Amino acid sequence: MSINSRLGGDDEHLVDYLKQKQTENPSFFYATGEQSNGNIFWVDPTFRTNYNYFGDTVRLDTSYKAHHHMPPLVSITGLNHHGQPILFGCGLLHYESDSAYIWLLQNWLHAMSGNHPVSITTEPDHRIQMAVAQVLPQTRHRFCRWSIFRETHEKLAQTHPTFDEEFTKCVHETETVDEFESCWQALVERYILLDNEWLQSIYNVRHQWVPVYMKDTFFGELYPTEEPSMFFDASTSMQSLVKQYESAVRSWHEMELKADYETANNAMPLVKTPSPMEKQVAGVYTRRAFLKFQEELVETLANRATKVEDRGTVTTYRVDKFGDGERGHIVRFNGFELKAMCSCRMFEYSGIICRHALSVFRAKNVLTLPCEYILKRWSRDANVANNNSNNNNFQEEVEEESNLCLRLRKEAMRFVEEGAKSIHIYNVAKDALQVATNKVAASKKRKTPEGEKEKKICELRSELENTNEQCGVYRANLLAVLRDMEEHKLKLSVKVQNARLSLKET
């Protein structure tokens, strides 16, 4: 049986649309064929580009199952540098099965040149679970906890109306495995739900959806307690699928342009502390990522770092909030490498350094944020380029502007350690430092060709910033024109509809 004989009229219209897109751009990818069992999948070239920049964490969205009037539209999405959803692939899944999900993921991975994401979030479905295990064995698989919350509400809200709130707190507010286990046990005992099959089933797979078990993996959630946005609206219908698909892609792209414009045109929030670190990050991160960092930095003022152990270059601190000594976090700080690892694992999970590590940096007078804690994926230039040389250039630029002092400090530490071994070496080291001091002072007074080169670089950077500002204005104007066009189209549509109604009445 041919594929066309298995497709309905709306599906055939979609396939014709996909064929036309591929004719216009050979890089456009779509799949049907005998093995698809009537299912359809496609990847636009822009999806591939987005994946090159932001393909570290993805979400397989099958939320159409909760909206029975929607077509079986499956999307694979990610998060851009503003924390907004971006599209990596789309499909129509008329026939759900293990093989259907395997087929979909295999085609998607092929379109993405075989590059596996770090993590994937899906509905808690055993068919999807089997497909992910087979196609993406290197990827950390997480179940969507919001789907679990909704189903829990549906099953228990009528008989246990106050359970929802306590259940959510148990999942979101516990910070260690022991704390979660204790809270869960107390919760099911208090509501007499020890034998509830649903709760027992989600508890058995807790390692795949409860945050305390997933903290060592990147999921890119700046605000984990916020429910993620759907890329496609629940009102999407089969009859107007192509138009609504294009409208959704255009709408989200405009939102990204708007966020780019706001970030690039001095719309950053005001700094709230005198910390050089805050000014440093404000100039690198997007507005939304900076707001999260700023929130963590401001919280260091309410946290204290207490030294509990000192072993060579690694010092262990306990960081707790003033007035809340019972709940603390352990931070291991390497003074030689300027690295801080916190027990909360927020940096590993979201890519933004936590208040606990920042509290230790403040205690140790680390004034600028080490470059390894500034992820390019949250930077303003995250989607400028993604090859290795550009990644290195980004890291080198951050180091050049903010962290050269840290590199010098490391070299000086080696010098100090050698100089402290004997009085003779101490005197030699002291004389060498004096010579170095004189050379640095002389270099600062003398205008060298290198100094002229740096001056020229600064001038070119200033010119580039001005050009970027102009581009931002052009983008804003373009958005305004597009918005006016949409409004004009809407008005014309209303007029046409009114005219039709008038004709019918006459």
C-alpha positions as CSV (number, residue, x, y, z in Angstrom):
1,M,0.0,0.0,0.0
2,S,1.4,3.4,-1.0
3,I,1.9,6.1,1.6
4,N,-0.6,8.4,-0.2
5,S,-3.3,5.8,0.2
6,R,-2.8,5.9,4.0
7,L,-2.9,9.7,4.2
8,G,-6.1,11.7,4.5
9,G,-6.8,14.8,2.5
10,D,-5.3,17.1,5.1
11,D,-2.2,15.0,5.3
12,E,-1.7,15.0,1.6
13,H,-2.0,18.8,1.7
14,L,0.7,18.8,4.4
15,V,3.0,16.5,2.4
16,D,2.6,18.7,-0.7
17,Y,3.6,21.7,1.4
18,L,6.7,19.8,2.7
19,K,7.7,18.8,-0.8
20,Q,7.4,22.4,-1.9
21,K,9.6,23.5,1.0
22,Q,12.2,21.0,0.0
23,T,12.1,22.2,-3.6
24,E,12.7,25.7,-2.4
25,N,15.5,24.6,-0.1
26,P,17.2,21.2,-0.5
27,S,18.3,21.4,3.1
28,F,14.7,21.1,4.2
29,F,14.2,17.5,5.6
30,Y,11.0,15.5,5.8
31,A,10.2,11.8,6.2
32,T,7.2,9.7,5.3
33,G,7.6,6.4,3.5
34,E,6.5,2.8,4.0
35,Q,8.1,2.5,7.5
36,S,6.3,5.5,8.8
37,N,2.8,3.9,8.9
38,G,1.2,7.1,7.8
39,N,3.2,9.3,10.2
40,I,5.0,12.4,9.0
41,F,8.1,14.2,10.3
42,W,10.0,17.3,9.1
43,V,13.0,19.6,10.1
44,D,13.4,23.1,8.7
45,P,17.1,24.2,8.1
46,T,16.6,26.9,10.8
47,F,15.8,24.1,13.2
48,R,19.2,22.6,12.5
49,T,20.9,26.0,13.0
50,N,19.1,26.5,16.3
51,Y,20.1,23.0,17.4
52,N,23.8,23.8,16.7
53,Y,23.5,26.6,19.3
54,F,21.1,25.2,21.8
55,G,20.9,21.5,21.4
56,D,22.1,20.6,24.9
57,T,18.6,19.9,26.2
58,V,15.4,19.0,24.3
59,R,11.8,18.3,25.0
60,L,9.6,15.9,23.1
61,D,6.2,17.5,23.4
62,T,3.2,15.2,23.0
63,S,0.8,17.4,24.9
64,Y,-1.8,17.0,22.1
65,K,-2.9,13.9,24.0
66,A,-4.3,16.2,26.7
67,H,-6.3,18.2,24.1
68,H,-8.4,15.7,22.2
69,H,-9.5,18.2,19.6
70,M,-5.9,18.8,18.5
71,P,-4.3,16.9,15.7
72,P,-1.5,14.5,16.8
73,L,1.2,17.1,16.4
74,V,4.5,16.2,18.0
75,S,7.2,18.8,18.4
76,I,10.8,18.5,19.5
77,T,11.8,21.8,21.2
78,G,14.7,23.4,23.1
79,L,15.5,26.6,25.0
80,N,17.3,29.6,23.5
81,H,19.5,32.0,25.3
82,H,16.5,33.9,26.5
83,G,14.9,30.8,28.0
84,Q,12.3,30.8,25.2
85,P,11.2,27.6,23.4
86,I,12.7,27.0,20.0
87,L,11.7,24.4,17.5
88,F,14.0,21.5,16.5
89,G,11.5,19.3,14.6
90,C,7.8,18.6,14.0
91,G,5.7,15.6,13.2
92,L,2.2,14.1,12.8
93,L,1.9,10.8,14.7
94,H,-1.3,9.2,13.7
95,Y,-0.3,5.8,15.0
96,E,1.4,5.6,18.4
97,S,3.6,2.6,19.0
98,D,7.2,1.8,20.2
99,S,8.2,1.6,16.5
100,A,6.6,5.0,15.7
101,Y,8.5,6.8,18.3
102,I,11.7,5.0,17.3
103,W,11.1,6.0,13.7
104,L,10.5,9.6,14.7
105,L,13.6,9.9,16.9
106,Q,15.8,8.2,14.4
107,N,14.8,10.6,11.6
108,W,15.2,13.6,13.9
109,L,18.7,12.4,15.0
110,H,19.6,11.8,11.4
111,A,18.5,15.3,10.5
112,M,20.7,16.6,13.3
113,S,23.8,14.8,12.0
114,G,23.7,12.3,14.8
115,N,24.5,14.8,17.5
116,H,22.9,13.6,20.8
117,P,21.5,16.1,23.3
118,V,22.7,16.1,26.9
119,S,19.1,15.6,28.2
120,I,15.6,15.0,27.0
121,T,12.3,15.6,28.7
122,T,9.2,13.6,27.7
123,E,5.8,12.5,28.9
124,P,5.9,9.5,31.3
125,D,5.0,7.0,28.5
126,H,6.6,3.6,28.4
127,R,6.6,3.6,24.6
128,I,8.6,6.9,24.5
129,Q,10.8,5.6,27.3
130,M,11.8,2.5,25.2
131,A,12.3,4.7,22.1
132,V,14.6,7.1,23.9
133,A,16.6,4.2,25.5
134,Q,17.2,2.7,22.0
135,V,17.8,5.8,19.9
136,L,19.4,8.2,22.5
137,P,21.2,5.8,25.0
138,Q,23.8,8.5,25.9
139,T,21.1,11.1,26.7
140,R,19.7,11.6,30.3
141,H,15.9,11.0,30.1
142,R,13.6,12.9,32.4
143,F,9.8,12.6,32.7
144,C,7.8,15.9,32.6
145,R,6.9,16.5,36.2
146,W,4.1,19.0,35.2
147,S,2.3,16.1,33.4
148,I,2.7,14.1,36.6
149,F,1.3,17.0,38.6
150,R,-1.7,17.3,36.3
151,E,-2.5,13.6,36.5
152,T,-2.1,13.5,40.2
153,H,-4.6,16.4,40.5
154,E,-7.1,14.6,38.3
155,K,-6.8,11.4,40.4
156,L,-6.8,12.9,43.9
157,A,-8.2,16.5,43.9
158,Q,-11.8,15.5,44.6
159,T,-11.0,13.1,47.5
160,H,-8.0,15.0,48.9
161,P,-8.4,18.7,48.0
162,T,-5.3,19.9,49.9
163,F,-3.0,17.2,48.7
164,D,-1.9,19.1,45.6
165,E,-0.2,21.9,47.4
166,E,1.8,19.7,49.8
167,F,2.7,17.3,47.0
168,T,4.2,20.2,44.9
169,K,6.1,21.5,47.9
170,C,7.5,18.0,48.6
171,V,8.8,17.8,45.0
172,H,10.0,21.4,44.5
173,E,11.3,22.5,47.9
174,T,13.2,19.4,49.2
175,E,16.9,19.9,48.5
176,T,18.4,16.4,49.3
177,V,17.4,12.8,48.6
178,D,17.0,12.1,52.3
179,E,14.8,15.2,52.7
180,F,12.6,14.2,49.8
181,E,12.2,10.6,51.0
182,S,11.3,11.7,54.5
183,C,8.8,14.3,53.2
184,W,7.2,11.7,50.8
185,Q,6.8,9.1,53.5
186,A,5.2,11.6,55.8
187,L,2.9,12.9,53.1
188,V,1.4,9.5,52.0
189,E,1.0,8.5,55.6
190,R,-0.8,11.7,56.6
191,Y,-3.3,11.3,53.7
192,I,-3.5,7.5,54.2
193,L,-2.3,6.9,50.6
194,L,0.4,4.3,51.2
195,D,-1.5,1.8,49.0
196,N,-2.4,4.2,46.2
197,E,-1.4,2.6,42.9
198,W,-0.8,5.9,41.1
199,L,1.4,7.4,43.8
200,Q,3.3,4.1,44.1
201,S,3.9,4.0,40.3
202,I,5.4,7.6,40.2
203,Y,7.4,6.9,43.3
204,N,9.0,3.9,41.6
205,V,10.3,6.1,38.8
206,R,11.2,9.1,41.0
207,H,14.8,9.0,39.7
208,Q,13.4,10.2,36.4
209,W,11.3,13.2,37.4
210,V,12.0,14.4,41.0
211,P,14.6,17.3,40.8
212,V,16.8,16.1,43.7
213,Y,17.7,13.0,41.6
214,M,18.5,14.9,38.4
215,K,20.7,17.8,39.7
216,D,23.9,16.5,38.1
217,T,22.5,17.0,34.6
218,F,21.9,20.1,32.5
219,F,18.2,20.9,31.7
220,G,18.6,24.6,31.2
221,E,15.8,25.6,33.5
222,L,16.4,29.1,34.9
223,Y,13.2,28.9,37.0
224,P,12.4,25.2,37.6
225,T,9.1,25.9,39.3
226,E,7.7,27.6,36.2
227,E,5.7,25.4,33.9
228,P,7.3,25.4,30.4
229,S,5.4,27.1,27.5
230,M,3.9,25.1,24.6
231,F,5.3,25.9,21.2
232,F,2.0,25.3,19.5
233,D,-1.3,26.6,20.8
234,A,-4.0,24.1,22.0
235,S,-6.3,25.6,19.4
236,T,-4.3,24.1,16.5
237,S,-6.5,22.2,14.1
238,M,-5.8,19.8,11.3
239,Q,-7.6,21.9,8.7
240,S,-5.4,24.9,9.2
241,L,-2.3,23.1,10.4
242,V,0.2,24.6,7.9
243,K,-1.0,28.2,8.5
244,Q,-0.9,27.8,12.3
245,Y,2.5,26.0,12.1
246,E,4.0,29.0,10.1
247,S,2.3,31.5,12.4
248,A,3.7,29.8,15.6
249,V,7.2,29.7,14.1
250,R,7.0,33.3,13.1
251,S,5.5,34.4,16.4
252,W,8.2,32.8,18.5
253,H,10.9,34.1,16.2
254,E,9.6,37.6,16.6
255,M,9.7,37.1,20.4
256,E,13.3,36.1,20.1
257,L,14.1,39.2,18.0
258,K,12.3,41.4,20.6
259,A,14.3,39.9,23.4
260,D,17.5,40.4,21.4
261,Y,16.6,44.0,20.9
262,E,15.8,44.6,24.5
263,T,19.1,43.0,25.6
264,A,21.2,44.9,23.0
265,N,19.6,48.3,23.6
266,N,20.4,49.1,27.2
267,A,17.2,47.5,28.5
268,M,19.3,45.6,31.1
269,P,18.1,45.9,34.7
270,L,19.9,48.3,36.9
271,V,22.7,46.7,38.9
272,K,21.8,46.2,42.5
273,T,25.2,45.8,44.1
274,P,28.7,47.5,43.9
275,S,30.2,44.1,42.8
276,P,32.4,44.2,39.7
277,M,31.1,40.7,39.1
278,E,27.5,42.0,38.5
279,K,28.7,44.6,36.0
280,Q,30.8,41.9,34.3
281,V,27.9,39.5,33.8
282,A,25.5,42.3,32.9
283,G,27.6,43.0,29.8
284,V,27.7,39.3,28.7
285,Y,24.4,37.6,29.5
286,T,21.0,38.1,28.0
287,R,18.5,40.0,30.1
288,R,16.7,36.9,31.4
289,A,19.9,35.0,32.3
290,F,21.3,38.1,33.9
291,L,18.2,38.5,36.1
292,K,18.6,35.0,37.4
293,F,22.3,35.6,38.1
294,Q,21.5,38.9,39.8
295,E,18.9,37.2,42.0
296,E,21.6,34.8,43.1
297,L,24.2,37.5,43.7
298,V,21.9,39.7,45.8
299,E,21.0,36.6,47.9
300,T,24.7,36.3,49.0
301,L,24.1,39.4,51.2
302,A,21.8,37.2,53.3
303,N,24.1,34.1,53.4
304,R,27.2,33.5,55.3
305,A,30.1,31.2,54.4
306,T,31.7,29.4,57.3
307,K,34.9,27.4,56.9
308,V,34.6,23.8,58.1
309,E,37.6,22.1,56.6
310,D,40.9,23.1,55.0
311,R,42.9,20.5,53.0
312,G,45.7,22.0,50.9
313,T,44.2,24.0,48.0
314,V,40.6,22.8,48.7
315,T,38.7,24.5,51.5
316,T,35.2,23.3,52.5
317,Y,32.6,25.9,53.5
318,R,29.1,25.6,54.9
319,V,26.8,28.3,53.5
320,D,23.5,29.0,55.2
321,K,21.0,31.8,55.3
322,F,21.0,34.1,58.4
323,G,18.4,32.9,60.7
324,D,18.1,29.4,59.0
325,G,21.1,27.5,60.3
326,E,19.5,24.1,60.0
327,R,19.4,24.2,56.2
328,G,22.9,24.7,54.8
329,H,24.9,23.9,51.7
330,I,28.4,22.6,51.3
331,V,30.7,24.4,48.9
332,R,34.2,23.0,48.1
333,F,36.5,25.8,47.0
334,N,39.8,25.3,45.2
335,G,41.7,28.5,45.7
336,F,44.4,27.6,43.2
337,E,42.0,27.0,40.3
338,L,39.3,29.3,41.6
339,K,36.6,26.6,41.3
340,A,33.6,26.2,43.6
341,M,31.4,23.1,43.7
342,C,28.2,23.4,45.6
343,S,26.0,20.6,46.9
344,C,22.9,22.2,45.4
345,R,24.3,21.6,41.9
346,M,22.4,24.5,40.5
347,F,25.2,25.4,38.0
348,E,25.2,21.8,36.6
349,Y,21.4,21.8,36.3
350,S,20.8,25.3,35.0
351,G,24.1,26.8,33.9
352,I,23.8,29.7,36.3
353,I,26.1,29.8,39.4
354,C,24.3,29.6,42.7
355,R,24.2,32.0,45.6
356,H,26.2,29.5,47.8
357,A,29.2,29.4,45.5
358,L,29.0,33.2,45.1
359,S,28.9,33.6,48.8
360,V,32.3,31.8,49.0
361,F,33.7,33.9,46.2
362,R,32.7,37.0,48.1
363,A,34.3,35.7,51.3
364,K,37.5,34.9,49.4
365,N,37.4,38.3,47.6
366,V,37.0,36.9,44.1
367,L,35.8,40.0,42.4
368,T,35.1,38.8,38.9
369,L,33.4,35.6,37.8
370,P,35.8,32.9,36.5
371,C,35.2,32.3,32.8
372,E,34.2,28.7,33.2
373,Y,31.1,29.8,35.1
374,I,29.9,32.0,32.1
375,L,28.2,29.6,29.6
376,K,28.1,30.9,26.1
377,R,24.6,29.4,25.7
378,W,23.3,32.1,28.0
379,S,25.3,34.9,26.4
380,R,24.0,37.7,24.1
381,D,26.2,36.1,21.3
382,A,25.1,32.6,21.9
383,N,23.7,32.2,18.4
384,V,26.4,34.1,16.6
385,A,28.6,31.0,15.9
386,N,29.1,27.5,17.3
387,N,32.3,26.1,15.9
388,N,35.2,25.3,18.2
389,S,37.3,28.3,17.2
390,N,34.4,30.7,18.0
391,N,33.8,29.0,21.3
392,N,37.4,29.4,22.2
393,N,37.3,33.1,21.0
394,F,34.4,33.7,23.3
395,Q,36.2,32.2,26.3
396,E,39.3,34.1,25.5
397,E,37.4,37.4,25.2
398,V,35.8,36.8,28.6
399,E,39.2,36.0,30.1
400,E,40.8,39.0,28.4
401,E,38.2,41.5,29.7
402,S,37.5,40.1,33.2
403,N,39.8,37.3,34.3
404,L,43.4,38.1,33.4
405,C,44.0,39.0,37.0
406,L,42.9,35.4,38.0
407,R,45.5,33.9,35.7
408,L,48.2,36.2,37.1
409,R,47.1,35.2,40.6
410,K,47.6,31.5,39.8
411,E,51.2,32.2,38.5
412,A,51.9,34.3,41.6
413,M,50.7,31.5,43.9
414,R,53.3,29.2,42.4
415,F,55.9,31.8,43.0
416,V,54.8,32.4,46.6
417,E,54.8,28.7,47.4
418,E,58.4,28.3,46.2
419,G,59.5,31.5,47.9
420,A,58.3,30.3,51.3
421,K,60.5,27.2,51.4
422,S,63.7,28.9,52.7
423,I,65.0,32.4,53.6
424,H,67.4,32.2,50.7
425,I,64.7,31.5,48.1
426,Y,62.5,34.1,49.8
427,N,65.1,36.8,49.3
428,V,65.6,35.8,45.6
429,A,61.8,35.8,45.1
430,K,61.5,39.2,46.7
431,D,64.2,40.7,44.5
432,A,62.6,39.2,41.4
433,L,59.2,40.7,42.4
434,Q,60.8,44.1,42.7
435,V,62.3,43.8,39.3
436,A,59.0,42.7,37.9
437,T,57.2,45.6,39.6
438,N,59.7,48.1,38.0
439,K,59.2,46.5,34.5
440,V,55.4,46.7,34.8
441,A,55.6,50.4,35.9
442,A,57.9,51.2,33.0
443,S,55.6,49.4,30.6
444,K,52.6,51.4,31.7
445,K,54.4,54.7,31.1
446,R,55.8,53.8,27.7
447,K,53.5,53.8,24.7
448,T,54.4,50.7,22.8
449,P,53.2,49.5,19.4
450,E,51.2,46.9,21.4
451,G,49.5,49.8,23.2
452,E,48.6,51.5,20.0
453,K,47.2,48.1,18.7
454,E,45.0,47.9,21.9
455,K,43.8,51.4,21.3
456,K,42.8,50.5,17.7
457,I,41.0,47.4,18.9
458,C,39.0,49.5,21.4
459,E,38.1,51.9,18.7
460,L,36.9,49.0,16.4
461,R,34.9,47.5,19.3
462,S,33.2,50.8,19.9
463,E,32.4,51.1,16.2
464,L,31.0,47.5,16.2
465,E,28.8,48.4,19.3
466,N,27.4,51.4,17.4
467,T,26.7,49.2,14.4
468,N,24.9,46.7,16.6
469,E,22.8,49.4,18.1
470,Q,21.7,50.5,14.6
471,C,20.9,46.9,13.7
472,G,18.8,46.7,16.8
473,V,16.8,49.8,15.7
474,Y,16.3,48.3,12.3
475,R,15.1,45.1,13.9
476,A,12.6,47.0,16.0
477,N,11.3,48.9,13.0
478,L,11.0,45.6,11.1
479,L,9.0,44.1,13.9
480,A,6.7,47.2,14.0
481,V,6.1,46.8,10.2
482,L,5.3,43.1,10.6
483,R,2.9,43.9,13.4
484,D,1.2,46.5,11.3
485,M,0.9,44.1,8.4
486,E,-0.7,41.5,10.7
487,E,-3.2,44.1,12.1
488,H,-4.0,45.2,8.5
489,K,-4.6,41.6,7.4
490,L,-6.9,41.1,10.4
491,K,-8.9,44.2,9.6
492,L,-9.2,43.2,5.9
493,S,-10.3,39.7,7.0
494,V,-13.0,41.2,9.2
495,K,-14.2,43.5,6.4
496,V,-14.4,40.5,4.0
497,Q,-16.3,38.5,6.5
498,N,-18.8,41.3,7.1
499,A,-19.2,41.7,3.3
500,R,-20.0,38.0,3.0
501,L,-22.6,38.2,5.8
502,S,-24.2,41.2,4.1
503,L,-24.4,39.4,0.8
504,K,-26.0,36.4,2.5
505,E,-28.6,38.7,4.2
506,T,-29.6,40.3,0.9
